[in-house]
């Protein structure tokens, strides 16, 4: 007589999912904010708005980690991709002036490995702590046949709040303002399809020594989370606009905060970039223009301030532990001119 089938026979282990929830509850608990009313374990998470806001506006963002995950699988490095996941969303809503309130994640795999999933969520919790937001829920989906063995996918969702009168949209940016570039930790989470192609074509050993660590670790360095220092910066100087340098690089993202008739002229070589960018450019024979539209090339965030406030801004960023440089200025755009010029 045929034995009755169970969900586990079909490839879904409910007990493993329950074990994961118990493993991650303490991680999520460390991220809680006073506004959180109910977190992990319910059908939905409840969060109030901070009482200090008079006209609160909610700002939301979502993103993933992309093919950087392929390197994580190859290296067995699952502890930092969660930081990347949080960073990509909270940095996006930050540029509109938002303070991140809470974060939810979506983890999907073919077969749930509780240890791997717990390592990923540990990174997510660490990223939430860096950003000052609460990890209040998420979803773990075990879907046999959807993913290769040992692989998973990630998505993240952040919600923040900003005072209506303090929304950043770049409307006050004017000719003569200065662009401050804030250093990145590496490629962050962008351009990894090209990075993996360069690694493959060059035959590079990811375990080889590189810049005091290994090439693999250099490529897996998690995305910088700029939330706390840049929210603090807004209290010290008048920030006119911020641009998160993600997919599309500097030349693709900085124009997003510039009004019609304006362009940014940046000075090539006015900032430092991590050695991994030099390695990628040399090994892949990547042209400068392509580097600037694929990678952040050492600048993870751009901030626009009046020329009179540049020194104060640079000083505050230095105290916050960030590398920052005055890398260019805002000009009137000539007809047909690119919105961002690096020369």
SEBA-634881 format. One line per 3 residues: number of its first residue (from 1); their letters; for each residue x, y, z of C-alpha. Coordinates in steps of 0.2 Angstrom, whole numbers, plus 5000, padded with zeros to 4 digits. Example, Ala and Ser with C-alpha at 12.3 -4.5 7.8 and 13.67 -1.06 7.14 Angstrom:
1) as) 5062:4978:5039; 5068:4995:5036
//
This chain:
1) xxx) 5000:5000:5000; 5007:5017:4995; 5012:5028:5010
4) xxx) 5002:5044:5012; 5012:5059:5006; 5018:5074:5016
7) xxx) 5023:5091:5012; 5041:5086:5017; 5040:5072:5004
10) xxx) 5036:5086:4991; 5052:5096:4997; 5045:5108:5009
13) xxx) 5050:5106:5028; 5038:5116:5039; 5048:5111:5054
16) xxx) 5064:5119:5047; 5054:5135:5043; 5048:5135:5061
19) xxx) 5066:5133:5067; 5072:5147:5057; 5059:5159:5064
22) xxx) 5064:5154:5082; 5083:5157:5077; 5079:5175:5070
25) xxx) 5067:5181:5083; 5082:5187:5095; 5090:5195:5080
28) xxx) 5075:5205:5075; 5072:5210:5094; 5088:5219:5094
31) xxx) 5082:5231:5080; 5066:5236:5088; 5061:5254:5089
34) xxx) 5048:5262:5101; 5035:5263:5087; 5034:5245:5084
37) xxx) 5018:5237:5091; 5020:5220:5084; 5033:5211:5074
40) xxx) 5039:5194:5068; 5026:5180:5071; 5010:5188:5066
43) xxx) 5001:5189:5049; 5006:5207:5048; 5018:5219:5058
46) xxx) 5011:5235:5066; 5021:5251:5068; 5016:5268:5073
49) xxx) 5023:5285:5067; 5035:5294:5078; 5026:5308:5088
52) xxx) 5038:5321:5084; 5032:5323:5066; 5019:5336:5063
55) xxx) 5016:5332:5044; 5023:5315:5042; 5025:5308:5024
58) xxx) 5029:5290:5022; 5043:5285:5009; 5045:5267:5003
61) xxx) 5058:5258:4993; 5062:5240:4988; 5077:5232:4980
64) xxx) 5087:5216:4980; 5106:5211:4980; 5107:5205:4961
67) xxx) 5120:5193:4955; 5131:5197:4969; 5122:5183:4977
70) xxx) 5131:5171:4964; 5148:5176:4972; 5140:5173:4989
73) xxx) 5136:5155:4984; 5153:5152:4976; 5162:5158:4991
76) xxx) 5150:5151:5004; 5149:5169:5011; 5131:5172:5017
79) xxx) 5134:5184:5032; 5135:5201:5023; 5123:5200:5009
82) xxx) 5109:5204:5021; 5118:5221:5025; 5118:5224:5006
85) xxx) 5099:5221:5005; 5095:5233:5019; 5107:5246:5012
88) xxx) 5100:5247:4994; 5083:5251:5001; 5087:5263:5015
91) xxx) 5100:5273:5006; 5087:5275:4992; 5074:5282:5004
94) xxx) 5087:5292:5013; 5090:5303:4998; 5072:5310:5000
97) xxx) 5076:5315:5018; 5068:5300:5025; 5072:5291:5042
100) xxx) 5070:5273:5039; 5057:5266:5051; 5055:5247:5047
103) xxx) 5061:5234:5035; 5054:5217:5029; 5064:5204:5019
106) xxx) 5059:5190:5007; 5070:5175:5007; 5066:5162:4993
109) xxx) 5075:5145:4991; 5073:5128:4984; 5077:5119:5000
112) xxx) 5079:5128:5016; 5096:5127:5025; 5092:5134:5042
115) xxx) 5110:5139:5045; 5112:5148:5029; 5096:5157:5031
118) xxx) 5100:5162:5048; 5117:5169:5043; 5108:5179:5029
121) xxx) 5095:5186:5041; 5109:5190:5054; 5116:5201:5041
124) xxx) 5099:5209:5038; 5097:5213:5056; 5115:5220:5057
127) xxx) 5110:5232:5042; 5094:5237:5051; 5104:5241:5067
130) xxx) 5116:5252:5056; 5101:5261:5048; 5092:5263:5065
133) xxx) 5076:5254:5058; 5067:5239:5064; 5066:5222:5056
136) xxx) 5048:5219:5059; 5044:5204:5048; 5047:5195:5031
139) xxx) 5044:5180:5022; 5053:5164:5020; 5048:5154:5004
142) xxx) 5054:5136:5001; 5050:5131:4983; 5057:5115:4977
145) xxx) 5062:5115:4959; 5063:5134:4958; 5081:5137:4963
148) xxx) 5097:5127:4960; 5103:5117:4976; 5112:5129:4988
151) xxx) 5105:5145:4980; 5092:5158:4986; 5086:5175:4981
154) xxx) 5083:5190:4992; 5072:5206:4991; 5069:5219:5004
157) xxx) 5056:5233:5008; 5060:5248:5018; 5047:5261:5024
160) xxx) 5053:5278:5031; 5046:5295:5036; 5050:5313:5033
163) xxx) 5043:5329:5038; 5033:5336:5023; 5042:5353:5024
166) xxx) 5059:5344:5024; 5057:5332:5009; 5073:5333:4998
169) xxx) 5069:5334:4980; 5084:5345:4973; 5072:5360:4969
172) xxx) 5084:5372:4977; 5100:5366:4968; 5108:5381:4959
175) xxx) 5123:5385:4948; 5138:5387:4960; 5133:5374:4972
178) xxx) 5146:5360:4976; 5145:5342:4974; 5152:5332:4989
181) xxx) 5156:5314:4985; 5155:5302:5000; 5166:5286:4998
184) xxx) 5160:5269:4995; 5166:5253:5002; 5168:5245:4985
187) xxx) 5156:5240:4971; 5142:5239:4984; 5128:5229:4975
190) xxx) 5129:5235:4957; 5138:5229:4941; 5140:5211:4947
193) xxx) 5136:5203:4930; 5151:5212:4923; 5161:5209:4938
196) xxx) 5158:5190:4937; 5162:5190:4918; 5178:5199:4922
199) xxx) 5182:5186:4936; 5178:5172:4924; 5187:5178:4909
202) xxx) 5203:5183:4918; 5203:5166:4927; 5206:5175:4944
205) xxx) 5207:5166:4960; 5194:5173:4972; 5205:5166:4987
208) xxx) 5220:5175:4981; 5227:5188:4992; 5221:5206:4988
211) xxx) 5223:5223:4997; 5225:5215:5014; 5212:5202:5012
214) xxx) 5206:5191:4997; 5199:5196:4980; 5183:5187:4985
217) xxx) 5181:5196:5001; 5185:5213:4992; 5171:5209:4980
220) xxx) 5159:5204:4994; 5162:5220:5005; 5145:5225:5010
223) xxx) 5137:5241:5005; 5139:5256:5016; 5124:5262:5025
226) xxx) 5124:5281:5025; 5108:5284:5035; 5114:5290:5052
229) xxx) 5128:5301:5047; 5118:5310:5033; 5102:5312:5044
232) xxx) 5114:5320:5056; 5122:5331:5042; 5105:5338:5038
235) xxx) 5105:5346:5056; 5122:5354:5053; 5121:5361:5036
238) xxx) 5108:5364:5022; 5108:5349:5011; 5100:5354:4995
241) xxx) 5100:5336:4987; 5107:5319:4989; 5110:5305:4976
244) xxx) 5112:5287:4980; 5125:5280:4967; 5118:5263:4962
247) xxx) 5115:5255:4945; 5119:5268:4932; 5134:5274:4942
250) xxx) 5138:5293:4945; 5133:5298:4927; 5116:5290:4928
253) xxx) 5111:5294:4946; 5117:5312:4949; 5106:5320:4936
256) xxx) 5090:5312:4944; 5091:5327:4957; 5096:5341:4945
259) xxx) 5082:5352:4938; 5080:5357:4920; 5095:5367:4913
262) xxx) 5108:5361:4926; 5122:5349:4925; 5136:5343:4937
265) xxx) 5154:5345:4931; 5165:5333:4941; 5184:5333:4942
268) xxx) 5191:5316:4938; 5204:5311:4951; 5197:5322:4964
271) xxx) 5192:5307:4975; 5200:5290:4980; 5193:5273:4974
274) xxx) 5195:5256:4982; 5209:5246:4973; 5196:5233:4967
277) xxx) 5190:5246:4954; 5207:5248:4947; 5208:5229:4946
280) xxx) 5191:5227:4938; 5196:5241:4925; 5212:5233:4921
283) xxx) 5207:5215:4920; 5191:5219:4910; 5199:5233:4899
286) xxx) 5184:5243:4904; 5183:5261:4897; 5182:5276:4909
289) xxx) 5164:5280:4902; 5158:5263:4905; 5166:5262:4922
292) xxx) 5157:5278:4927; 5140:5272:4921; 5141:5254:4928
295) xxx) 5150:5256:4945; 5150:5269:4959; 5169:5270:4956
298) xxx) 5172:5275:4974; 5157:5287:4977; 5142:5279:4985
301) xxx) 5133:5295:4989; 5133:5313:4982; 5127:5327:4993
304) xxx) 5124:5345:4985; 5127:5360:4997; 5130:5379:4995
307) xxx) 5149:5383:4992; 5149:5392:5009; 5145:5376:5018
310) xxx) 5157:5364:5010; 5170:5365:5024; 5157:5362:5038
313) xxx) 5150:5348:5028; 5166:5339:5025; 5171:5342:5043
316) xxx) 5155:5334:5049; 5157:5319:5038; 5175:5316:5043
319) xxx) 5169:5316:5062; 5156:5303:5057; 5170:5292:5050
322) xxx) 5166:5294:5031; 5178:5299:5018; 5172:5313:5008
325) xxx) 5178:5325:4995; 5172:5341:4986; 5172:5333:4968
328) xxx) 5163:5346:4957; 5150:5359:4955; 5133:5363:4948
331) xxx) 5133:5373:4932; 5120:5378:4919; 5119:5365:4906
334) xxx) 5123:5369:4888; 5111:5363:4875; 5114:5345:4871
337) xxx) 5127:5343:4885; 5127:5328:4896; 5119:5331:4913
340) xxx) 5135:5324:4922; 5152:5327:4915; 5168:5320:4923
343) x) 5184:5327:4916
//
